[in-house]
Amino acid sequence: MTATVAAAVCLGTAAQVLAYEGGEVKGGGTIAGTITFSGTAPARKELPVTKDKEVCGKKQHLSYDLIVGPNKGIENAVVSLIDVKKGKKWTITKATIDQNGCVYEPHVVIMQAGGELDILNSDGILHNIHTYSKLNPSINKAQPKFKKVLTEKFAKSEIVKVTCDAHSWMLGWVVVSDHPYVAVTNDKGEFTLSDVPPGHYKLEVWQETLGKKVQDVVVRANHETKIHVELTK
Ligand SMILES: [Cu+2]
C-alpha cells in the first residue's frame, strides 16, 4: 500500500516537471518553411459514395490521406517541436471540426491537451464518430441529424485518428498537443511556428501515410529560421 502511494507521488512530481509552461516570450524567433514530396506523388483515388448520396455525393471524394500540390508541397503534414518546455501561451480555447458533405473539415485539427473539441454536423444526417488513440479514451458515438454539435475532451498529447462508422471514406486527425508550437501545412506545404524562444530544438514532421521525420533546428532571437523537409513513400 505504502509503495503504491509513493509511486503515485513520484509520477505526480515527474508530470509537473515535464509540463509545458506558457508565458510571455521576449525576442522570439520564427521557424518557417515547406514540406515537400520527393519523387512522383501518387494520384489521389476517387472514393465511391456508397451511402447518403443526396448529401455526401454533392462533392467528389478523392483520397484524403496524401495531398501533394503542383510544386510538390504536402498539404496537412503536422510540424511540431517535440522537446519544448517553455514558450508562448495557447491562444486556441476550443477547436472545431465540421462534418460537411461527409468530409471532416479541416482534415487535421490542432487542439490543446485538456481542451475541448466541438464536432459539428452541418450535413444534418447521421454520422458516427469513432476515434483511435493510445493515451486518450476512444470515442464511438452516433451523432444523429438533429445533433448539431458534440463536444469532446482530449486530455493527453497525441495524434488521434478520426473515422465515421456510417461513411467508410471519412477520415480526419486530431492533433492534441500540450504546447502551441504545432502547425498543419497549407496546400503549398508551407508552415510557420512563431514566437519560439531562442534555443535548440527537435522539429518533427508527421504525415499520416509517410510517417515521421525529426531534425535539429536552431532558433535565434528575432530571426526566421528556414526549414525544408522532404518526405517520401
Ligand atoms: Cu459520417
Residues whose N, C-alpha, C, O or C-beta is under 5 A from the ligand:
A	BS01	CU	L126 H127 N128 C164 A166 H167 M170
